[in-house]
Amino acid sequence: MLLNHPRRLIGSVVIGLSLALSGCGFHLRGTGVDNVALDELELSARNSYGQLYRNIRQALIIDGVEITETAPYHLQLLEERLDKTAVTYTSRATPAEFELETILTFQISDDRGRPLVGPETLRTQRIFVNDTDNLTGTSEEEDLLRREMRDDLTRQLLFRLSSLSESELSAREEALDRESR
């Protein structure tokens, strides 16, 4: 009966796949279990006016983390590096494709400046075509990819922070105290 009606078959398949995906724990990108369990953090970066810093700050605030200078733990964005490398060339020896890479190095330290987590490095990469006949479009595509890469690094950092709790950081701090005695 279903085979005689392709629309019903397709509809049944779509419903079945939707149910299977929702049952297996699938989440759309940007959703899921990346809630940071820390109540408050101090946040700093070499470039506190940069877009990545602002993205991370906003994401932490949305996640319920209070950003304050008196927090017991300090999230330091140590380095943000943007690289652009030609990966293929045309017959005229001009770049045909570029690889963009953004690297973020961070650490979490206690109120005495001792590192509890890290330094750790997160990275994201994208490749785009260099259209020499459409420089404006190529430039806009690069800008769009850079924004996506900042969003991706923000998600990666939040995911990493979601695996930490204040009790775990406190235990690491106590271990450092024991070692220094």
MARBA-3410 file (N, C-alpha, C, O; in Angstrom, 1 decimal):
181
0.8,-1.2,0.0,0.0,0.0,0.0,0.9,1.3,0.0,0.6,2.2,-0.8 ~ 1.9,1.3,0.9,2.8,2.5,0.9,3.6,2.6,-0.3,3.8,3.8,-0.7 ~ 3.9,1.5,-1.0,4.8,1.6,-2.1,4.0,2.2,-3.3,4.6,2.8,-4.2 ~ 2.7,2.2,-3.3,1.9,2.8,-4.3,1.8,4.3,-4.2,1.4,5.0,-5.1 ~ 2.1,4.8,-3.0,2.0,6.2,-2.7,3.4,6.8,-2.3,3.7,6.7,-1.1
4.2,7.3,-3.2,5.5,7.7,-2.8,5.6,8.8,-1.8,6.5,8.8,-0.9 ~ 4.6,9.7,-1.7,4.6,10.7,-0.7,4.4,10.1,0.7,5.1,10.6,1.6 ~ 3.6,9.2,0.8,3.4,8.5,2.1,4.6,7.8,2.5,5.0,7.8,3.7 ~ 5.3,7.2,1.6,6.6,6.5,1.9,7.6,7.4,2.4,8.3,7.2,3.4 ~ 7.8,8.5,1.6,8.8,9.5,2.0,8.4,10.1,3.4,9.3,10.3,4.2
7.1,10.4,3.6,6.7,11.0,4.9,7.0,10.0,6.0,7.4,10.4,7.1 ~ 6.7,8.7,5.8,7.0,7.7,6.8,8.5,7.6,7.1,8.8,7.5,8.3 ~ 9.3,7.7,6.1,10.7,7.6,6.3,11.2,8.8,7.1,12.0,8.7,8.0 ~ 10.8,10.0,6.7,11.2,11.2,7.4,10.8,11.2,8.9,11.5,11.5,9.8 ~ 9.5,10.7,9.2,9.1,10.6,10.6,9.9,9.6,11.3,10.3,9.8,12.4
10.2,8.4,10.6,11.0,7.4,11.3,12.4,7.9,11.6,12.9,7.6,12.7 ~ 13.0,8.6,10.6,14.4,9.1,10.9,14.4,10.1,12.0,15.3,10.1,12.8 ~ 13.3,11.0,12.0,13.2,12.0,13.1,13.2,11.3,14.5,13.8,11.7,15.4 ~ 12.3,10.3,14.6,12.2,9.6,15.8,13.5,8.9,16.2,13.9,8.9,17.4 ~ 14.1,8.3,15.2,15.4,7.6,15.5,16.5,8.5,16.0,17.2,8.3,16.9
16.6,9.7,15.3,17.6,10.7,15.7,17.3,11.3,17.1,18.3,11.5,17.9 ~ 16.1,11.5,17.4,15.8,12.1,18.7,16.0,11.1,19.8,16.3,11.5,20.9 ~ 15.8,9.9,19.5,16.0,8.8,20.5,17.4,8.5,20.8,17.8,7.9,21.8 ~ 18.3,8.8,19.8,19.7,8.4,20.0,20.6,9.5,20.6,21.8,9.3,20.8 ~ 20.0,10.6,21.0,20.7,11.7,21.6,21.3,12.7,20.7,22.0,13.6,21.1
20.9,12.7,19.4,21.3,13.6,18.4,20.8,15.0,18.8,19.7,15.2,19.2 ~ 21.7,16.0,18.7,21.3,17.4,18.9,21.8,18.2,17.8,22.9,18.0,17.2 ~ 21.1,19.2,17.4,21.6,20.2,16.4,22.8,20.9,16.9,23.0,21.1,18.1 ~ 23.6,21.3,16.0,24.8,22.0,16.3,24.5,23.3,17.1,23.6,24.0,16.8 ~ 25.3,23.5,18.2,25.1,24.6,19.0,24.1,24.4,20.2,23.8,25.3,21.0
23.6,23.2,20.3,22.7,22.8,21.4,23.3,21.6,22.1,24.4,21.1,21.7 ~ 22.7,21.2,23.2,23.2,20.0,23.8,23.8,20.4,25.2,23.4,21.3,25.8 ~ 24.7,19.5,25.6,25.2,19.6,27.0,26.5,20.4,27.0,27.6,19.9,27.2 ~ 26.3,21.7,26.9,27.5,22.6,27.1,27.2,23.7,28.1,27.6,24.8,28.0 ~ 26.5,23.3,29.2,26.2,24.2,30.3,27.4,24.2,31.2,27.8,23.2,31.7
27.9,25.4,31.5,29.1,25.6,32.3,28.6,25.5,33.8,27.7,26.3,34.1 ~ 29.2,24.7,34.6,28.7,24.5,36.0,29.4,25.5,36.9,29.1,25.5,38.1 ~ 30.2,26.4,36.5,30.9,27.3,37.3,30.0,28.5,37.5,29.4,29.0,36.6 ~ 29.9,29.0,38.8,29.1,30.1,39.1,29.7,31.5,38.7,29.0,32.3,38.2 ~ 31.0,31.6,38.9,31.6,32.8,38.5,33.1,32.6,38.0,33.7,31.7,38.5
33.5,33.5,37.2,34.8,33.4,36.6,35.4,34.8,36.4,34.6,35.7,36.2 ~ 36.7,34.9,36.5,37.3,36.1,36.0,37.8,35.8,34.6,38.3,34.7,34.4 ~ 37.6,36.7,33.7,37.9,36.5,32.3,38.9,37.6,31.8,38.6,38.7,32.0 ~ 40.0,37.2,31.2,40.9,38.1,30.7,41.5,37.6,29.3,41.5,36.4,29.1 ~ 42.0,38.6,28.5,42.6,38.2,27.3,43.6,39.3,26.9,43.4,40.5,27.4
44.5,39.0,26.1,45.4,40.0,25.6,44.7,41.1,24.8,45.0,42.3,24.9 ~ 43.7,40.6,24.1,42.9,41.5,23.3,41.4,41.5,23.8,40.6,40.7,23.3 ~ 41.2,42.3,24.9,39.8,42.2,25.5,38.8,43.0,24.7,37.7,43.1,25.1 ~ 39.2,43.6,23.5,38.3,44.2,22.6,38.0,43.4,21.4,37.2,43.8,20.5 ~ 38.6,42.2,21.3,38.5,41.4,20.1,37.1,40.7,20.1,36.5,40.5,21.1
36.7,40.3,18.9,35.4,39.6,18.8,35.3,38.3,19.5,34.3,37.9,20.0 ~ 36.4,37.5,19.4,36.4,36.2,20.1,36.2,36.3,21.6,35.4,35.6,22.2 ~ 36.9,37.3,22.2,36.7,37.6,23.6,35.3,38.0,23.9,34.7,37.5,24.9 ~ 34.7,38.8,23.1,33.3,39.3,23.3,32.4,38.1,23.2,31.4,38.0,23.9 ~ 32.6,37.2,22.2,31.7,36.1,22.0,31.8,35.1,23.2,30.7,34.7,23.7
33.0,34.9,23.7,33.1,34.0,24.9,32.5,34.6,26.1,31.8,33.9,26.9 ~ 32.7,35.9,26.3,32.1,36.6,27.5,30.6,36.5,27.4,29.9,36.2,28.4 ~ 30.0,36.8,26.2,28.6,36.8,26.1,28.0,35.4,26.3,27.0,35.2,26.9 ~ 28.7,34.4,25.7,28.2,33.0,25.9,28.3,32.6,27.4,27.4,31.9,27.8 ~ 29.3,33.0,28.1,29.4,32.6,29.5,28.3,33.3,30.3,27.6,32.7,31.2
28.0,34.5,30.0,26.9,35.3,30.7,25.6,34.6,30.4,24.8,34.4,31.3 ~ 25.3,34.3,29.1,24.1,33.6,28.8,24.0,32.3,29.5,22.9,31.9,29.8 ~ 25.1,31.6,29.7,25.1,30.3,30.4,25.0,30.4,31.9,25.0,29.4,32.6 ~ 24.9,31.7,32.4,24.7,31.9,33.8,25.9,32.1,34.6,25.9,32.0,35.9 ~ 27.1,32.3,34.0,28.3,32.5,34.7,28.5,34.0,34.9,28.4,34.8,34.0
28.7,34.3,36.2,29.0,35.7,36.5,30.5,36.0,36.2,31.3,35.4,36.7 ~ 30.7,37.1,35.4,32.1,37.5,35.1,32.4,38.6,36.1,31.9,39.7,36.1 ~ 33.4,38.3,37.0,33.8,39.3,38.0,35.3,39.1,38.3,35.9,38.1,38.1 ~ 35.9,40.2,38.8,37.3,40.2,39.1,37.6,39.6,40.4,38.8,39.3,40.7 ~ 36.6,39.3,41.2,36.8,38.6,42.5,36.5,37.1,42.5,36.4,36.5,43.6
36.3,36.6,41.3,36.0,35.1,41.2,37.2,34.3,41.7,38.4,34.7,41.5 ~ 37.0,33.1,42.2,38.1,32.3,42.7,38.9,31.7,41.5,40.0,31.2,41.7 ~ 38.3,31.6,40.3,39.0,31.0,39.2,39.1,32.0,38.0,38.2,32.8,37.8 ~ 40.2,32.0,37.3,40.5,32.9,36.3,40.7,32.2,34.9,41.6,31.4,34.8 ~ 39.8,32.5,34.0,39.9,32.0,32.6,40.7,33.0,31.8,40.3,34.1,31.6
41.9,32.6,31.4,42.8,33.5,30.6,42.8,33.0,29.2,43.2,31.9,28.9 ~ 42.5,33.9,28.3,42.6,33.6,26.8,44.0,34.1,26.5,44.3,35.3,26.3 ~ 45.0,33.2,26.5,46.4,33.5,26.4,46.8,34.0,25.0,47.5,34.9,24.8 ~ 46.2,33.3,23.9,46.6,33.6,22.6,45.5,33.3,21.6,44.9,32.2,21.7 ~ 45.3,34.2,20.7,44.4,33.9,19.6,45.2,34.2,18.3,45.7,35.3,18.1
45.4,33.2,17.5,46.2,33.3,16.3,45.3,33.0,15.1,44.7,32.0,15.0 ~ 45.4,33.9,14.1,44.7,33.7,12.8,45.7,33.4,11.7,46.7,34.2,11.6 ~ 45.6,32.3,11.0,46.5,32.0,9.9,45.8,31.8,8.6,44.6,31.4,8.6 ~ 46.4,32.2,7.5,45.8,32.0,6.2,46.9,31.5,5.3,48.0,32.2,5.2 ~ 46.7,30.3,4.7,47.7,29.7,3.9,47.2,29.2,2.6,46.1,28.7,2.5
47.9,29.5,1.5,47.5,29.1,0.2,47.7,27.5,0.1,48.8,27.1,0.5 ~ 46.7,26.8,-0.3,46.9,25.3,-0.3,46.9,24.8,-1.7,47.5,23.7,-2.0 ~ 46.3,25.5,-2.7,46.4,25.1,-4.1,46.6,26.3,-4.9,46.3,27.4,-4.5 ~ 47.2,26.1,-6.1,47.5,27.2,-7.0,46.9,27.0,-8.4,46.7,25.8,-8.8 ~ 46.6,28.1,-9.1,46.2,28.0,-10.5,47.4,27.8,-11.4,48.5,27.8,-10.9
47.1,27.6,-12.7,48.2,27.5,-13.7,49.0,28.8,-13.8,50.1,28.8,-14.3 ~ 48.4,29.9,-13.3,49.1,31.2,-13.4,49.9,31.5,-12.1,50.3,32.6,-11.8 ~ 50.0,30.5,-11.2,50.7,30.6,-9.9,50.1,31.5,-9.0,50.7,32.1,-8.1 ~ 48.7,31.7,-9.1,48.0,32.5,-8.1,47.2,31.5,-7.2,46.8,30.4,-7.6 ~ 47.0,31.8,-5.9,46.3,30.9,-5.0,44.9,30.6,-5.5,44.1,31.5,-5.8
44.6,29.3,-5.6,43.2,28.9,-6.0,42.3,28.7,-4.7,41.1,28.9,-4.7 ~ 43.0,28.2,-3.7,42.3,27.9,-2.4,43.2,28.3,-1.2,44.4,28.2,-1.3 ~ 42.5,28.8,-0.2,43.2,29.2,1.0,42.7,28.3,2.2,41.5,27.9,2.2 ~ 43.5,28.0,3.1,43.1,27.4,4.4,43.2,28.5,5.5,44.2,29.1,5.7 ~ 42.1,28.6,6.1,42.0,29.5,7.3,42.1,28.7,8.5,41.5,27.6,8.6
42.9,29.1,9.5,43.0,28.4,10.8,43.0,29.5,11.9,43.7,30.5,11.8 ~ 42.2,29.2,12.9,42.2,30.0,14.1,42.5,29.1,15.3,41.9,28.1,15.4 ~ 43.4,29.6,16.1,43.9,28.9,17.2,43.7,29.7,18.5,44.0,30.9,18.5 ~ 43.2,29.1,19.5,43.0,29.7,20.8,43.7,28.9,21.9,43.4,27.7,22.0 ~ 44.5,29.6,22.6,45.2,28.9,23.8,44.6,29.6,25.0,44.6,30.8,25.1
44.2,28.8,26.0,43.6,29.3,27.2,44.1,28.5,28.4,44.7,27.4,28.3 ~ 43.9,29.0,29.6,44.2,28.3,30.8,43.2,28.8,31.9,42.7,29.9,31.8 ~ 43.0,28.0,32.9,42.3,28.4,34.1,43.2,28.3,35.3,43.9,27.3,35.5 ~ 43.3,29.4,36.0,44.2,29.5,37.2,43.4,29.8,38.4,42.2,30.3,38.3 ~ 44.0,29.6,39.6,43.4,30.0,40.8,43.6,31.5,41.1,44.3,32.1,40.3
43.2,31.9,42.3,43.3,33.4,42.6,44.8,33.7,42.9,45.1,34.9,43.0 ~ 45.7,32.8,43.0,47.1,33.0,43.2,47.9,32.9,41.9,49.1,33.0,41.9 ~ 47.2,32.7,40.8,47.8,32.6,39.5,48.4,31.3,39.1,49.0,31.1,38.1 ~ 48.1,30.2,39.9,48.6,28.9,39.6,47.7,28.2,38.6,46.5,28.2,38.8 ~ 48.3,27.7,37.5,47.4,27.0,36.5,46.8,25.7,37.0,47.4,24.9,37.6
45.4,25.6,36.9,44.7,24.5,37.3,44.3,23.6,36.1,44.3,22.4,36.1 ~ 44.1,24.3,34.9,43.8,23.6,33.7,44.6,24.3,32.6,44.5,25.5,32.4 ~ 45.3,23.5,31.9,46.0,24.1,30.7,47.4,24.5,31.0,48.0,24.2,32.1 ~ 48.0,25.3,30.1,47.4,25.8,28.9,47.0,24.7,27.9,47.7,23.7,27.7 ~ 45.8,24.9,27.3,45.3,24.0,26.3,45.0,24.8,25.0,44.8,26.1,25.1
45.1,24.2,23.9,44.9,24.8,22.6,43.7,24.2,21.9,43.6,23.0,21.8 ~ 42.9,25.1,21.4,41.7,24.7,20.6,42.0,25.3,19.2,42.6,26.4,19.0 ~ 41.6,24.6,18.2,41.8,25.1,16.8,40.6,24.7,15.9,39.9,23.7,16.1 ~ 40.4,25.5,14.9,39.4,25.2,13.9,40.0,25.7,12.5,40.8,26.6,12.4 ~ 39.6,25.0,11.5,40.1,25.2,10.1,38.9,25.2,9.1,37.9,24.5,9.3
39.1,26.0,8.1,38.2,26.1,7.0,39.0,26.3,5.7,40.1,26.9,5.7 ~ 38.5,25.8,4.6,39.1,26.1,3.3,38.1,26.8,2.4,36.9,26.4,2.4 ~ 38.6,27.8,1.7,37.7,28.5,0.7,38.4,28.8,-0.6,39.6,28.8,-0.7 ~ 37.6,28.9,-1.6,38.1,29.1,-3.0,38.4,30.6,-3.2,37.5,31.5,-2.8 ~ 39.5,30.9,-3.8,39.9,32.3,-4.0,39.4,32.6,-5.5,40.1,32.2,-6.4
38.4,33.3,-5.6,37.8,33.7,-6.9,38.4,35.1,-7.3,37.9,36.1,-6.8 ~ 39.4,35.1,-8.1,40.1,36.3,-8.5,39.2,37.2,-9.4,39.5,38.4,-9.5 ~ 38.1,36.7,-9.9,37.2,37.5,-10.7,36.1,38.2,-9.8,35.4,39.0,-10.2 ~ 36.0,37.8,-8.5,35.0,38.3,-7.6,35.7,38.6,-6.2,35.5,37.8,-5.3 ~ 36.5,39.6,-6.2,37.3,39.9,-5.0,36.4,40.2,-3.8,36.7,39.9,-2.6
35.3,41.0,-4.1,34.4,41.3,-3.0,33.7,40.1,-2.4,33.7,40.0,-1.2 ~ 33.3,39.2,-3.3,32.6,38.0,-2.8,33.6,37.1,-2.0,33.2,36.5,-1.0 ~ 34.8,37.0,-2.5,35.8,36.2,-1.8,36.1,36.8,-0.4,36.3,36.1,0.5 ~ 36.3,38.1,-0.4,36.5,38.8,0.9,35.4,38.6,1.9,35.6,38.3,3.1 ~ 34.1,38.7,1.4,33.0,38.5,2.2,32.9,37.0,2.7,32.5,36.7,3.9
33.2,36.1,1.8,33.2,34.7,2.2,34.3,34.4,3.3,34.0,33.7,4.3 ~ 35.4,35.0,3.2,36.5,34.9,4.2,36.0,35.5,5.6,36.2,34.8,6.6 ~ 35.3,36.6,5.5,34.8,37.2,6.8,33.8,36.3,7.4,33.8,36.1,8.6 ~ 32.9,35.7,6.6,31.9,34.8,7.1,32.5,33.6,7.7,32.1,33.2,8.8 ~ 33.5,33.0,7.1,34.2,31.9,7.6,34.9,32.2,8.9,34.9,31.4,9.9
35.5,33.4,9.0,36.1,33.8,10.3,35.1,33.9,11.4,35.4,33.5,12.5 ~ 33.9,34.4,11.1,32.9,34.5,12.1,32.5,33.1,12.6,32.3,32.9,13.8 ~ 32.3,32.2,11.6,31.9,30.8,11.9,33.0,30.2,12.8,32.7,29.4,13.7 ~ 34.2,30.4,12.5,35.3,29.8,13.2,35.4,30.4,14.7,35.7,29.6,15.6 ~ 35.1,31.7,14.8,35.0,32.2,16.2,33.9,31.5,17.0,34.1,31.2,18.2
32.8,31.4,16.3,31.6,30.7,17.0,32.0,29.2,17.3,31.6,28.8,18.4 ~ 32.7,28.6,16.4,33.1,27.2,16.7,34.1,27.1,17.9,34.0,26.2,18.7 ~ 35.0,28.0,17.9,36.0,28.1,19.1,35.2,28.4,20.4,35.6,27.8,21.4 ~ 34.3,29.2,20.3,33.5,29.5,21.5,32.8,28.3,22.0,32.8,28.0,23.2 ~ 32.1,27.5,21.1,31.5,26.3,21.4,32.5,25.3,22.0,32.2,24.6,23.0
33.6,25.1,21.4,34.6,24.2,21.9,35.1,24.6,23.3,35.2,23.7,24.1 ~ 35.3,25.8,23.5,35.7,26.3,24.9,34.6,26.0,25.9,34.8,25.5,27.0 ~ 33.3,26.3,25.6,32.2,26.1,26.5,32.1,24.6,26.7,31.8,24.2,27.9 ~ 32.3,23.8,25.7,32.2,22.3,25.9,33.3,21.9,26.9,33.0,21.0,27.7 ~ 34.5,22.4,26.7,35.6,22.1,27.6,35.3,22.5,29.1,35.5,21.8,30.0
34.7,23.7,29.2,34.4,24.2,30.5,33.2,23.5,31.1,33.2,23.4,32.4 ~ 32.4,22.9,30.3,31.2,22.2,30.9,31.7,20.9,31.5,30.9,20.3,32.3 ~ 32.9,20.4,31.2,33.4,19.2,31.9,34.0,19.5,33.2,34.5,18.6,33.9 ~ 34.1,20.8,33.6,34.7,21.1,34.9,33.6,21.6,35.9,32.6,22.2,35.5 ~ 33.9,21.3,37.2,33.1,21.8,38.2,33.9,22.5,39.2,35.1,22.4,39.3
33.3,23.3,40.1,34.0,24.0,41.1,34.7,23.1,42.1,35.8,23.4,42.6 ~ 34.1,21.9,42.3,34.7,21.0,43.3,35.9,20.4,42.6,36.9,20.1,43.3 ~ 35.9,20.1,41.3,37.1,19.6,40.7,38.2,20.6,40.7,39.4,20.2,40.9 ~ 37.9,21.8,40.4,38.9,22.9,40.4,39.5,23.1,41.8,40.7,23.3,42.0 ~ 38.6,23.0,42.8,39.0,23.1,44.2,40.0,21.9,44.6,40.9,22.1,45.3
39.7,20.7,44.1,40.5,19.6,44.4,41.9,19.8,43.7,42.9,19.4,44.3 ~ 41.9,20.3,42.5,43.2,20.6,41.9,44.0,21.6,42.6,45.2,21.5,42.8 ~ 43.3,22.6,43.2,43.9,23.7,44.0,44.5,23.1,45.2,45.6,23.4,45.6 ~ 43.8,22.2,45.9,44.3,21.5,47.1,45.5,20.7,46.8,46.4,20.6,47.6 ~ 45.5,20.0,45.7,46.6,19.1,45.3,47.9,20.0,45.1,49.0,19.6,45.5
47.7,21.2,44.5,48.8,22.1,44.4,49.3,22.6,45.8,50.5,22.7,46.0 ~ 48.4,22.8,46.7,48.8,23.2,48.0,49.6,22.1,48.7,50.6,22.4,49.4 ~ 49.2,20.9,48.6,49.9,19.8,49.2,51.3,19.6,48.6,52.2,19.3,49.3 ~ 51.4,19.8,47.3,52.7,19.7,46.6,53.7,20.7,47.1,54.9,20.5,47.1 ~ 53.2,21.9,47.4,54.1,23.0,47.7,54.5,23.0,49.2,55.4,23.8,49.5
53.9,22.1,50.0,54.4,22.0,51.4,55.6,21.3,51.5,56.1,21.2,52.7
END
